[in-house]
Amino acid sequence: MLSQTSEQQITTIPFFVSSGSTHLADIRFALGLSEDSLLDTKLSRIFPKSQIIWGKAMDSHPFILE
């Protein structure tokens, strides 16, 4: 489980085209990166011992535009 991993750093890259997706706030909340979610969520919070690095959504990345 992610909360029990011995890795020191975990990089997350949201697999969403738009950074405006409300799912991103839910995932950030579940990973312990924000104190609350924008909407009611059924996701449980985890408290990983590893540092979580949050990447950006794809938005208008050049590879998406091709």
MMTF fields as JSON, N, C-alpha, C and O atoms, coordinates in Angstrom:
{
  "mmtfVersion": "1.0.0",
  "mmtfProducer": "UNKNOWN",
  "numBonds": 263,
  "numAtoms": 264,
  "numGroups": 66,
  "numChains": 1,
  "numModels": 1,
  "chainsPerModel": [1],
  "groupsPerChain": [66],
  "chainIdList": ["A"],
  "bondAtomList": [4, 2, 8, 6, 12, 10, 16, 14, 20, 18, 24, 22, 28, 26, 32, 30, 36, 34, 40, 38, 44, 42, 48, 46, 52, 50, 56, 54, 60, 58, 64, 62, 68, 66, 72, 70, 76, 74, 80, 78, 84, 82, 88, 86, 92, 90, 96, 94, 100, 98, 104, 102, 108, 106, 112, 110, 116, 114, 120, 118, 124, 122, 128, 126, 132, 130, 136, 134, 140, 138, 144, 142, 148, 146, 152, 150, 156, 154, 160, 158, 164, 162, 168, 166, 172, 170, 176, 174, 180, 178, 184, 182, 188, 186, 192, 190, 196, 194, 200, 198, 204, 202, 208, 206, 212, 210, 216, 214, 220, 218, 224, 222, 228, 226, 232, 230, 236, 234, 240, 238, 244, 242, 248, 246, 252, 250, 256, 254, 260, 258],
  "bondOrderList": [1, 1, 1, 1, 1, 1, 1, 1, 1, 1, 1, 1, 1, 1, 1, 1, 1, 1, 1, 1, 1, 1, 1, 1, 1, 1, 1, 1, 1, 1, 1, 1, 1, 1, 1, 1, 1, 1, 1, 1, 1, 1, 1, 1, 1, 1, 1, 1, 1, 1, 1, 1, 1, 1, 1, 1, 1, 1, 1, 1, 1, 1, 1, 1, 1],
  "groupList": [{"groupName": "MET", "atomNameList": ["N", "CA", "C", "O"], "elementList": ["N", "C", "C", "O"], "formalChargeList": [0, 0, 0, 0], "bondAtomList": [1, 0, 2, 1, 3, 2], "bondOrderList": [1, 1, 2], "singleLetterCode": "M", "chemCompType": "L-PEPTIDE LINKING"}, {"groupName": "LEU", "atomNameList": ["N", "CA", "C", "O"], "elementList": ["N", "C", "C", "O"], "formalChargeList": [0, 0, 0, 0], "bondAtomList": [1, 0, 2, 1, 3, 2], "bondOrderList": [1, 1, 2], "singleLetterCode": "L", "chemCompType": "L-PEPTIDE LINKING"}, {"groupName": "SER", "atomNameList": ["N", "CA", "C", "O"], "elementList": ["N", "C", "C", "O"], "formalChargeList": [0, 0, 0, 0], "bondAtomList": [1, 0, 2, 1, 3, 2], "bondOrderList": [1, 1, 2], "singleLetterCode": "S", "chemCompType": "L-PEPTIDE LINKING"}, {"groupName": "GLN", "atomNameList": ["N", "CA", "C", "O"], "elementList": ["N", "C", "C", "O"], "formalChargeList": [0, 0, 0, 0], "bondAtomList": [1, 0, 2, 1, 3, 2], "bondOrderList": [1, 1, 2], "singleLetterCode": "Q", "chemCompType": "L-PEPTIDE LINKING"}, {"groupName": "THR", "atomNameList": ["N", "CA", "C", "O"], "elementList": ["N", "C", "C", "O"], "formalChargeList": [0, 0, 0, 0], "bondAtomList": [1, 0, 2, 1, 3, 2], "bondOrderList": [1, 1, 2], "singleLetterCode": "T", "chemCompType": "L-PEPTIDE LINKING"}, {"groupName": "GLU", "atomNameList": ["N", "CA", "C", "O"], "elementList": ["N", "C", "C", "O"], "formalChargeList": [0, 0, 0, 0], "bondAtomList": [1, 0, 2, 1, 3, 2], "bondOrderList": [1, 1, 2], "singleLetterCode": "E", "chemCompType": "L-PEPTIDE LINKING"}, {"groupName": "ILE", "atomNameList": ["N", "CA", "C", "O"], "elementList": ["N", "C", "C", "O"], "formalChargeList": [0, 0, 0, 0], "bondAtomList": [1, 0, 2, 1, 3, 2], "bondOrderList": [1, 1, 2], "singleLetterCode": "I", "chemCompType": "L-PEPTIDE LINKING"}, {"groupName": "PRO", "atomNameList": ["N", "CA", "C", "O"], "elementList": ["N", "C", "C", "O"], "formalChargeList": [0, 0, 0, 0], "bondAtomList": [1, 0, 2, 1, 3, 2], "bondOrderList": [1, 1, 2], "singleLetterCode": "P", "chemCompType": "L-PEPTIDE LINKING"}, {"groupName": "PHE", "atomNameList": ["N", "CA", "C", "O"], "elementList": ["N", "C", "C", "O"], "formalChargeList": [0, 0, 0, 0], "bondAtomList": [1, 0, 2, 1, 3, 2], "bondOrderList": [1, 1, 2], "singleLetterCode": "F", "chemCompType": "L-PEPTIDE LINKING"}, {"groupName": "VAL", "atomNameList": ["N", "CA", "C", "O"], "elementList": ["N", "C", "C", "O"], "formalChargeList": [0, 0, 0, 0], "bondAtomList": [1, 0, 2, 1, 3, 2], "bondOrderList": [1, 1, 2], "singleLetterCode": "V", "chemCompType": "L-PEPTIDE LINKING"}, {"groupName": "GLY", "atomNameList": ["N", "CA", "C", "O"], "elementList": ["N", "C", "C", "O"], "formalChargeList": [0, 0, 0, 0], "bondAtomList": [1, 0, 2, 1, 3, 2], "bondOrderList": [1, 1, 2], "singleLetterCode": "G", "chemCompType": "PEPTIDE LINKING"}, {"groupName": "HIS", "atomNameList": ["N", "CA", "C", "O"], "elementList": ["N", "C", "C", "O"], "formalChargeList": [0, 0, 0, 0], "bondAtomList": [1, 0, 2, 1, 3, 2], "bondOrderList": [1, 1, 2], "singleLetterCode": "H", "chemCompType": "L-PEPTIDE LINKING"}, {"groupName": "ALA", "atomNameList": ["N", "CA", "C", "O"], "elementList": ["N", "C", "C", "O"], "formalChargeList": [0, 0, 0, 0], "bondAtomList": [1, 0, 2, 1, 3, 2], "bondOrderList": [1, 1, 2], "singleLetterCode": "A", "chemCompType": "L-PEPTIDE LINKING"}, {"groupName": "ASP", "atomNameList": ["N", "CA", "C", "O"], "elementList": ["N", "C", "C", "O"], "formalChargeList": [0, 0, 0, 0], "bondAtomList": [1, 0, 2, 1, 3, 2], "bondOrderList": [1, 1, 2], "singleLetterCode": "D", "chemCompType": "L-PEPTIDE LINKING"}, {"groupName": "ARG", "atomNameList": ["N", "CA", "C", "O"], "elementList": ["N", "C", "C", "O"], "formalChargeList": [0, 0, 0, 0], "bondAtomList": [1, 0, 2, 1, 3, 2], "bondOrderList": [1, 1, 2], "singleLetterCode": "R", "chemCompType": "L-PEPTIDE LINKING"}, {"groupName": "LYS", "atomNameList": ["N", "CA", "C", "O"], "elementList": ["N", "C", "C", "O"], "formalChargeList": [0, 0, 0, 0], "bondAtomList": [1, 0, 2, 1, 3, 2], "bondOrderList": [1, 1, 2], "singleLetterCode": "K", "chemCompType": "L-PEPTIDE LINKING"}, {"groupName": "TRP", "atomNameList": ["N", "CA", "C", "O"], "elementList": ["N", "C", "C", "O"], "formalChargeList": [0, 0, 0, 0], "bondAtomList": [1, 0, 2, 1, 3, 2], "bondOrderList": [1, 1, 2], "singleLetterCode": "W", "chemCompType": "L-PEPTIDE LINKING"}],
  "groupTypeList": [0, 1, 2, 3, 4, 2, 5, 3, 3, 6, 4, 4, 6, 7, 8, 8, 9, 2, 2, 10, 2, 4, 11, 1, 12, 13, 6, 14, 8, 12, 1, 10, 1, 2, 5, 13, 2, 1, 1, 13, 4, 15, 1, 2, 14, 6, 8, 7, 15, 2, 3, 6, 6, 16, 10, 15, 12, 0, 13, 2, 11, 7, 8, 6, 1, 5],
  "groupIdList": [1, 2, 3, 4, 5, 6, 7, 8, 9, 10, 11, 12, 13, 14, 15, 16, 17, 18, 19, 20, 21, 22, 23, 24, 25, 26, 27, 28, 29, 30, 31, 32, 33, 34, 35, 36, 37, 38, 39, 40, 41, 42, 43, 44, 45, 46, 47, 48, 49, 50, 51, 52, 53, 54, 55, 56, 57, 58, 59, 60, 61, 62, 63, 64, 65, 66],
  "secStructList": [7, 4, 4, 4, 7, 7, 7, 1, 3, 3, 3, 3, 7, 7, 7, 7, 1, 7, 6, 6, 7, 2, 2, 2, 2, 2, 2, 2, 2, 2, 6, 6, 1, 1, 1, 1, 7, 1, 1, 7, 7, 7, 7, 7, 7, 7, 7, 7, 1, 1, 3, 3, 3, 3, 7, 7, 7, 7, 6, 6, 7, 2, 2, 2, 2, 7],
  "xCoordList": [0.839, 0.0, 0.882, 1.978, 0.385, 1.138, 1.511, 2.605, 0.628, 0.906, 1.976, 2.444, 2.369, 3.368, 4.641, 5.502, 4.773, 5.925, 7.195, 7.139, 8.335, 9.609, 10.258, 11.358, 9.587, 10.118, 10.161, 9.303, 11.172, 11.299, 10.513, 10.102, 10.303, 9.643, 8.729, 9.117, 7.527, 6.576, 6.107, 5.596, 6.281, 5.833, 4.499, 4.362, 3.52, 2.196, 1.981, 2.216, 1.532, 1.196, -0.28, -0.649, -1.13, -2.559, -2.816, -2.349, -3.548, -3.875, -5.21, -6.154, -5.257, -6.44, -5.974, -4.892, -6.779, -6.402, -6.506, -5.702, -7.472, -7.717, -7.378, -7.775, -6.644, -6.335, -7.561, -7.522, -8.65, -9.89, -10.773, -11.855, -10.339, -11.133, -11.266, -10.274, -12.478, -12.677, -12.063, -11.83, -11.804, -11.172, -9.78, -9.325, -9.106, -7.758, -7.763, -6.878, -8.738, -8.838, -9.098, -8.559, -9.922, -10.187, -8.919, -8.654, -8.146, -6.925, -5.894, -5.227, -5.763, -4.83, -5.22, -4.359, -6.518, -7.01, -6.667, -6.162, -6.946, -6.703, -5.224, -4.881, -4.342, -2.903, -2.354, -1.161, -3.217, -2.77, -2.098, -1.395, -2.302, -1.675, -2.518, -2.029, -3.766, -4.627, -5.491, -5.751, -5.922, -6.68, -8.117, -8.703, -8.683, -10.055, -10.257, -9.458, -11.331, -11.676, -12.724, -13.455, -12.798, -13.786, -15.201, -16.158, -15.333, -16.629, -16.632, -15.578, -17.81, -17.869, -17.196, -17.439, -16.364, -15.657, -15.785, -15.928, -15.733, -15.766, -14.361, -14.178, -13.375, -11.998, -11.524, -11.827, -10.786, -10.195, -8.832, -8.131, -8.467, -7.142, -6.113, -6.367, -4.955, -3.823, -2.767, -2.786, -1.889, -0.831, 0.508, 1.11, 0.973, 2.219, 3.414, 3.433, 4.399, 5.637, 6.558, 7.507, 6.271, 7.079, 6.647, 5.517, 7.576, 7.24, 6.455, 6.883, 5.322, 4.513, 4.789, 4.618, 5.215, 5.432, 4.268, 4.02, 3.554, 2.356, 2.723, 3.19, 2.519, 2.774, 1.556, 0.499, 1.709, 0.623, -0.197, 0.298, -1.46, -2.296, -1.768, -1.003, -2.174, -1.629, -2.032, -1.248, -3.236, -3.723, -3.374, -3.806, -2.594, -2.273, -0.816, -0.149, -0.336, 1.029, 1.205, 0.288, 2.355, 2.57, 2.296, 1.802, 2.604, 2.352, 0.865, 0.461, 0.046, -1.401, -1.956, -2.903, -1.362, -1.856, -1.552, -2.195, -0.566, -0.18, -1.269, -1.093],
  "yCoordList": [-1.181, 0.0, 1.242, 1.251, 2.271, 3.511, 4.087, 4.627, 3.982, 4.566, 3.802, 4.273, 2.631, 1.822, 1.631, 0.84, 2.328, 2.16, 2.692, 3.585, 2.141, 2.619, 3.623, 4.108, 3.932, 4.933, 6.287, 6.597, 7.092, 8.403, 9.478, 10.471, 9.284, 10.308, 9.631, 8.653, 10.154, 9.638, 10.817, 11.804, 10.711, 11.757, 11.344, 10.243, 12.226, 11.952, 12.855, 14.061, 12.253, 13.001, 12.744, 11.634, 13.75, 13.543, 13.201, 13.896, 12.144, 11.726, 12.336, 11.634, 13.65, 14.403, 15.472, 16.036, 15.749, 16.758, 18.148, 19.017, 18.385, 19.723, 19.821, 18.972, 20.86, 21.088, 21.597, 21.737, 21.874, 22.329, 21.185, 21.431, 19.954, 18.802, 18.768, 18.908, 18.585, 18.509, 17.236, 17.159, 16.249, 15.015, 15.287, 14.6, 16.288, 16.599, 17.021, 16.625, 17.814, 18.244, 17.042, 16.965, 16.109, 14.9, 14.067, 13.566, 13.929, 13.126, 13.802, 13.138, 15.119, 15.856, 15.674, 15.49, 15.726, 15.515, 14.105, 13.924, 13.113, 11.717, 11.455, 10.638, 12.139, 11.956, 12.781, 12.719, 13.554, 14.367, 15.658, 16.272, 16.09, 17.311, 18.558, 19.676, 18.38, 19.517, 19.126, 17.947, 20.123, 19.879, 19.447, 18.719, 19.899, 19.504, 19.424, 19.947, 18.765, 18.637, 19.685, 20.142, 20.064, 21.06, 20.509, 21.258, 19.205, 18.547, 17.415, 17.005, 16.919, 15.721, 14.59, 14.404, 13.85, 12.759, 11.486, 11.529, 10.371, 9.08, 8.509, 7.401, 9.278, 8.823, 8.944, 9.917, 7.952, 8.001, 8.67, 8.537, 9.381, 10.003, 8.969, 8.088, 9.085, 8.268, 9.219, 10.415, 8.701, 9.517, 8.857, 8.23, 9.005, 8.342, 8.929, 10.111, 8.092, 8.548, 9.194, 9.894, 8.955, 9.485, 10.91, 11.321, 11.644, 12.967, 12.772, 12.016, 13.44, 13.378, 14.629, 15.749, 14.436, 15.549, 15.546, 14.544, 16.66, 16.764, 17.401, 18.54, 16.683, 17.216, 17.958, 17.969, 18.562, 19.327, 18.441, 17.458, 18.815, 18.157, 18.533, 19.487, 17.788, 17.989, 19.326, 19.916, 19.817, 21.083, 21.238, 20.44, 22.263, 22.521, 22.16, 22.855, 21.082, 20.631, 20.394, 19.884, 20.752, 20.599, 19.186, 19.035, 18.158, 16.791, 16.512, 15.703, 17.167, 16.986, 17.709, 17.243, 18.844, 19.66, 19.073, 19.437, 18.156, 17.587, 16.77, 16.229],
  "zCoordList": [0.0, 0.0, 0.0, 0.561, -0.632, -0.751, 0.61, 0.771, 1.577, 2.887, 3.657, 4.694, 3.164, 3.864, 3.048, 3.433, 1.947, 1.079, 1.734, 2.579, 1.341, 1.872, 0.922, 1.188, -0.176, -1.103, -0.404, 0.422, -0.744, -0.116, -0.847, -0.245, -2.14, -2.938, -3.96, -4.598, -4.107, -5.084, -5.929, -5.399, -7.241, -8.153, -8.745, -9.277, -8.652, -9.221, -10.423, -10.365, -11.505, -12.714, -12.987, -13.373, -12.794, -13.04, -14.505, -15.408, -14.724, -16.084, -16.5, -16.86, -16.439, -16.84, -17.816, -17.655, -18.813, -19.799, -19.21, -19.55, -18.338, -17.815, -16.329, -15.531, -15.974, -14.562, -13.81, -12.588, -14.529, -13.903, -13.42, -12.888, -13.591, -13.169, -11.646, -10.931, -11.157, -9.701, -9.119, -7.912, -9.956, -9.47, -8.919, -8.005, -9.473, -9.003, -7.543, -6.785, -7.14, -5.742, -4.835, -3.731, -5.302, -4.522, -4.325, -3.232, -5.399, -5.327, -4.432, -3.64, -4.555, -3.677, -2.208, -1.349, -1.93, -0.574, -0.092, 1.016, -0.934, -0.554, -0.297, 0.558, -1.027, -0.829, 0.326, 0.621, 0.984, 2.109, 1.694, 2.497, 0.438, -0.054, 0.172, 0.005, 0.547, 0.884, 2.081, 2.32, 2.813, 4.042, 3.792, 4.594, 2.672, 2.375, 0.868, 0.091, 0.472, -0.934, -1.272, -0.393, -2.527, -2.945, -2.893, -2.697, -3.069, -3.084, -2.065, -1.579, -1.747, -0.92, -1.688, -2.88, -1.004, -1.664, -0.847, 0.375, -1.524, -0.851, -0.707, -0.205, -1.153, -1.042, 0.403, 1.092, 0.838, 2.177, 2.084, 1.08, 3.123, 3.158, 3.542, 4.364, 2.94, 3.351, 3.895, 3.605, 4.65, 5.234, 4.937, 5.809, 3.684, 3.295, 4.03, 4.375, 4.26, 4.886, 3.853, 4.205, 2.596, 1.499, 1.153, 1.417, 0.557, 0.031, -1.261, -2.134, -1.394, -2.606, -3.429, -2.947, -4.664, -5.577, -6.556, -7.227, -6.641, -7.469, -8.802, -8.834, -9.902, -11.24, -11.771, -11.14, -12.912, -13.527, -14.46, -15.011, -14.621, -15.629, -17.011, -17.149, -18.025, -19.365, -19.982, -20.725, -19.692, -20.248, -21.72, -22.551, -22.044, -23.448, -23.76, -24.526, -23.169, -23.436, -24.946, -25.591, -25.516, -26.958, -27.482, -28.6, -26.702, -27.167, -27.3, -28.135, -26.492, -26.559, -27.781, -28.415, -28.1, -29.213, -30.58, -31.565, -30.658, -31.958, -32.574, -33.666]
}
